[in-house]
C-alpha cells in the first residue's frame, strides 16, 4: 500500500481532435474500434479525439475494398503527412488496391506499409516540439497528444529548475523526447 497525494493535473488543450495515432479494426466490411472486453467492433463517423486528417482518411478508407485487411494503423506528423499500415488476415492475401491508390488521397499519405513491410514511400514522420525536430517511424513510440507533451515538457523544465550542472537520465527514452528537450538546460543527458 502506498500513500500518494495527487496535487493536480495538467489539463490538455485542445480537448478535441488532438490524437495523432489510431489503430482500427476491419471486420465484415466495417471499420472501427474494438471494444475491450467483448471485442465487438464499434463503428464511428467521426472520432472526437482523432486529428481531422485521420478522421478524413478513415472516411476515405471506407470507400476501398478492405476484405483481406484485419487491422489499419494511421499515424500523422506535424505537417499533416500520414503513414498508413495494413495488417492482413493472411500474409499472402492480395491487398485489394495498390499503394499508389492510397497515396493519391490528397497527397498526404507519405508511406504505406503492408504487414509491417514498406510498400510505398518513406517510413518517417516528424514533429517539432519546443523548437526540436523529432523523427519517428511507424513502429516507434511517440506521444499521441503532442499538445499535452509540450505542456509536460514545460512542467518538467519549470519544476526541475535545472542550472546547467546536472546530469539527467531519461529512462525508457524512446525517440528521446524528454532527454533532448532537457539537454538544453542540463550539463549532460543519458537516454536509456
matplotlib code that plots the C-alpha trace (Angstrom):
import matplotlib.pyplot as plt

x = [0.0, 1.3, 0.3, 0.2, -1.2, -2.2, -1.9, -3.2, -3.3, -2.2, -5.3, -5.0, -5.8, -7.2, -9.8, -10.8, -9.0, -5.6, -4.6, -2.1, -2.2, -5.1, -5.4, -8.6, -10.1, -11.8, -14.5, -17.4, -17.0, -17.0, -14.1, -13.9, -12.5, -12.5, -14.5, -12.2, -14.0, -16.3, -14.1, -17.2, -16.4, -17.6, -18.1, -17.9, -18.5, -16.1, -13.8, -13.7, -10.1, -8.6, -7.0, -9.1, -6.6, -7.0, -10.8, -10.9, -8.6, -10.7, -13.7, -11.7, -10.7, -14.4, -14.6, -12.0, -12.2, -10.8, -11.9, -8.4, -7.4, -7.5, -6.1, -5.2, -2.8, -2.7, -0.1, 0.2, 3.2, 3.1, 2.9, -0.3, 1.5, 0.3, 1.8, -0.8, -0.1, -2.3, -2.2, -3.7, -5.8, -3.4, 0.1, -0.2, -3.6, -3.9, -4.4, -7.4, -6.0, -2.5, -0.3, -0.5, -4.3, -3.8, -1.1, -3.4, -5.6, -4.9, -1.2, -0.9, 0.0, 3.7, 4.1, 2.1, 3.1, 1.7, 2.3, 4.9, 6.9, 7.4, 5.2, 5.5, 7.1, 9.3, 8.6, 9.4, 7.4, 8.4, 7.1, 8.8, 8.2, 9.7, 12.0, 13.3, 12.6, 11.9, 11.9, 10.0, 9.0, 5.7, 6.8, 8.5, 6.7, 5.8, 3.3, -0.2, -1.0, 1.8, -0.1, -0.1, 3.5, 4.5, 2.7, 4.5, 7.9, 7.3, 6.2, 9.4, 11.6, 9.9, 9.7, 13.3, 14.7, 18.0, 21.0, 23.2, 25.3, 23.1, 23.1, 19.7, 18.8, 15.8, 14.7, 12.6, 13.7, 12.1, 12.9, 14.4, 11.6, 12.2, 16.0, 16.6, 14.4, 16.1, 19.6, 19.5, 19.2, 21.4, 25.2, 24.7, 21.8, 21.7, 18.8, 18.2]
y = [0.0, 3.4, 6.8, 9.0, 12.5, 13.9, 17.7, 18.5, 17.6, 19.3, 19.9, 19.1, 21.8, 21.3, 18.9, 17.6, 16.4, 16.1, 12.4, 11.6, 7.8, 5.4, 1.6, 0.4, -3.0, -4.2, -6.9, -7.7, -4.6, -2.4, -0.2, 0.9, 0.4, -2.9, -2.8, -4.1, -6.9, -8.3, -7.4, -6.1, -3.7, -0.1, 1.9, 5.7, 8.6, 11.0, 10.4, 13.5, 12.9, 12.0, 14.7, 16.0, 14.4, 10.9, 11.3, 12.3, 9.4, 6.9, 8.0, 7.5, 4.0, 3.0, 3.6, 0.9, -2.9, -3.9, -7.6, -9.0, -6.4, -7.2, -4.0, -0.5, 1.8, 5.5, 8.0, 11.7, 14.0, 17.7, 18.6, 16.5, 13.7, 10.2, 6.7, 4.0, 0.4, -2.6, -5.9, -8.7, -11.6, -13.8, -12.6, -13.7, -12.2, -9.5, -6.0, -5.3, -1.9, -0.5, 1.6, 4.2, 4.3, 5.1, 7.7, 9.5, 10.5, 14.2, 13.8, 13.5, 9.8, 9.6, 5.9, 2.7, -0.5, -3.9, -6.5, -4.1, -4.1, -0.9, -1.0, 2.6, 5.9, 6.7, 5.3, 8.5, 11.3, 14.3, 16.6, 19.9, 20.5, 23.5, 24.0, 20.5, 18.3, 14.7, 12.0, 8.7, 5.7, 3.8, 1.3, 3.6, 5.0, 8.7, 10.7, 10.7, 14.1, 16.5, 19.5, 17.8, 16.8, 20.4, 21.2, 18.2, 19.3, 22.9, 21.5, 19.3, 22.3, 24.6, 22.0, 20.7, 24.2, 22.9, 25.1, 23.5, 21.5, 18.4, 15.0, 13.9, 10.2, 9.7, 6.2, 4.4, 7.3, 6.2, 8.8, 10.9, 13.5, 14.4, 14.0, 16.1, 18.9, 18.9, 18.7, 22.5, 23.0, 20.3, 19.6, 16.0, 13.8, 10.0, 8.3, 4.7]
z = [0.0, -0.9, 0.5, -2.6, -2.7, -6.1, -6.1, -9.5, -13.1, -16.3, -18.4, -22.1, -24.6, -27.1, -25.8, -29.2, -32.4, -30.9, -31.3, -34.0, -34.0, -34.4, -34.6, -36.4, -36.9, -40.1, -39.9, -42.1, -44.3, -41.2, -39.9, -36.3, -32.8, -30.9, -27.7, -24.9, -23.2, -25.8, -28.8, -30.6, -33.5, -32.7, -35.9, -35.9, -38.3, -36.6, -33.7, -31.5, -30.2, -33.6, -35.8, -38.7, -41.2, -39.6, -39.5, -43.2, -44.2, -42.2, -44.2, -47.4, -46.3, -46.1, -49.9, -50.6, -50.8, -47.4, -47.5, -46.8, -44.2, -40.4, -38.8, -40.0, -38.2, -39.2, -37.8, -38.6, -38.5, -37.7, -41.4, -41.8, -43.6, -42.9, -42.5, -43.1, -42.2, -43.1, -41.4, -43.5, -42.3, -44.3, -45.1, -48.7, -49.3, -52.0, -50.7, -53.0, -54.1, -54.8, -52.5, -55.2, -54.9, -51.2, -51.8, -54.3, -51.3, -51.1, -51.4, -47.6, -47.4, -47.2, -46.6, -47.0, -45.1, -45.6, -42.8, -41.4, -44.7, -46.7, -49.8, -50.9, -49.7, -46.7, -43.2, -41.3, -39.8, -37.8, -35.1, -34.0, -30.3, -28.4, -31.4, -31.5, -34.5, -33.7, -36.4, -35.8, -37.9, -37.9, -35.3, -32.8, -29.8, -29.9, -27.9, -29.3, -27.9, -28.8, -27.4, -24.0, -24.5, -24.8, -21.5, -19.8, -21.1, -19.9, -16.5, -16.2, -17.1, -14.6, -11.8, -12.2, -12.4, -13.9, -13.6, -16.2, -13.8, -13.5, -15.2, -16.4, -17.1, -19.4, -18.7, -21.4, -23.7, -26.9, -29.5, -26.7, -26.4, -22.7, -22.8, -25.9, -24.5, -21.1, -22.7, -23.3, -19.5, -18.1, -18.3, -19.5, -20.5, -20.9, -22.7, -21.9]

ax = plt.figure().add_subplot(projection="3d")
ax.plot(x, y, z, "-o")
ax.set_aspect("equal")
plt.show()
